[in-house]
Amino acid sequence: MTFEDYLKKEIGEGKIDFSIRATYYRAELKFYIHPEGKDGCTEDYIVTGNTLEPQRQQPNPFFTMDTSENFHPYECDGAGKCVHCDKKKTETHNPETCALCAEG
């Protein structure tokens, strides 16, 4: 999804504030975006100059620093129901490489 399409979709649903988390590793700038404090779509993008490209490929399994699957949702239900609160390893979440789990 293009960044423009993403914003049009979320704004159309009444979401106007967003959280962005950016990473810069091996000369590649990436970020993901999620509606601030609301349930909504989380999208990953790669930045090159003034161009944004949706990140379609799977993240490198040896370097999964802060991709959107490591995003701690604002609508977290707490211990027993959250992979971050429980530091639970799943197919898409590894607490050893999750920046959120490392912070807590």
C-alpha positions as CSV (number, residue, x, y, z in Angstrom):
1,M,0.0,0.0,0.0
2,T,1.4,3.4,-0.8
3,F,1.9,5.9,2.0
4,E,-0.7,8.1,0.5
5,D,-3.3,5.3,0.3
6,Y,-2.4,4.3,3.9
7,L,-3.1,7.8,5.2
8,K,-6.3,8.2,3.1
9,K,-7.6,4.9,4.5
10,E,-6.8,5.7,8.2
11,I,-7.9,9.4,8.0
12,G,-11.1,8.2,6.3
13,E,-11.7,6.1,9.4
14,G,-11.1,9.1,11.7
15,K,-7.5,8.4,12.7
16,I,-5.4,11.5,12.4
17,D,-2.5,10.9,14.9
18,F,0.2,8.3,14.2
19,S,3.2,6.8,15.8
20,I,6.3,6.1,13.7
21,R,9.3,4.0,14.7
22,A,12.4,4.3,12.4
23,T,15.6,2.2,12.1
24,Y,18.8,2.8,10.2
25,Y,20.9,-0.3,9.6
26,R,23.5,-1.1,7.0
27,A,22.6,2.1,5.0
28,E,18.9,1.2,4.9
29,L,16.4,3.5,6.5
30,K,13.1,1.9,7.4
31,F,10.1,2.9,9.5
32,Y,6.7,1.6,10.4
33,I,3.6,3.6,11.2
34,H,0.5,2.8,13.3
35,P,-2.5,5.0,14.4
36,E,-1.7,6.6,17.7
37,G,-3.7,5.1,20.5
38,K,-6.2,3.4,18.2
39,D,-6.7,0.0,16.5
40,G,-5.6,0.2,12.9
41,C,-3.3,-0.9,10.2
42,T,0.5,-1.0,10.7
43,E,2.6,-0.6,7.6
44,D,6.3,-0.9,7.0
45,Y,8.2,1.4,4.5
46,I,11.8,1.8,3.2
47,V,13.0,5.3,2.6
48,T,15.3,6.2,-0.3
49,G,15.8,10.0,-0.7
50,N,12.3,11.4,-0.9
51,T,10.8,8.1,-2.0
52,L,8.9,5.7,0.2
53,E,8.4,2.1,-0.9
54,P,6.2,-0.4,1.0
55,Q,8.4,-3.1,2.5
56,R,7.1,-6.3,1.0
57,Q,9.9,-8.8,1.7
58,Q,10.2,-10.7,4.9
59,P,12.6,-9.1,7.4
60,N,16.0,-10.7,7.7
61,P,15.6,-13.5,10.3
62,F,19.1,-12.6,11.7
63,F,18.2,-9.0,12.1
64,T,14.7,-8.2,13.1
65,M,15.3,-5.0,15.0
66,D,12.0,-3.1,15.4
67,T,9.8,-4.2,12.5
68,S,6.1,-3.7,12.9
69,E,5.6,-7.2,14.4
70,N,7.5,-5.9,17.4
71,F,5.1,-3.0,17.8
72,H,3.5,-3.0,21.3
73,P,-0.1,-2.2,20.7
74,Y,-1.8,0.6,22.6
75,E,-4.8,-1.7,23.0
76,C,-2.6,-4.3,24.8
77,D,-4.6,-6.5,27.1
78,G,-1.7,-7.1,29.5
79,A,0.0,-10.2,30.9
80,G,-1.4,-13.5,29.7
81,K,-2.7,-11.9,26.5
82,C,0.3,-10.0,25.0
83,V,3.4,-11.5,23.4
84,H,5.5,-8.5,24.7
85,C,4.2,-8.6,28.3
86,D,4.7,-12.4,28.4
87,K,7.9,-12.3,26.4
88,K,6.4,-15.1,24.4
89,K,8.2,-16.6,21.3
90,T,6.0,-17.1,18.3
91,E,6.4,-17.5,14.6
92,T,6.6,-13.7,14.1
93,H,7.9,-12.6,17.6
94,N,11.2,-13.4,19.3
95,P,11.7,-11.7,22.6
96,E,15.5,-12.0,22.1
97,T,15.4,-9.7,19.1
98,C,12.3,-7.6,20.0
99,A,13.3,-4.1,21.0
100,L,10.2,-3.7,23.1
101,C,10.9,-6.9,25.1
102,A,14.6,-5.8,25.6
103,E,13.3,-2.4,27.0
104,G,11.1,-4.0,29.6
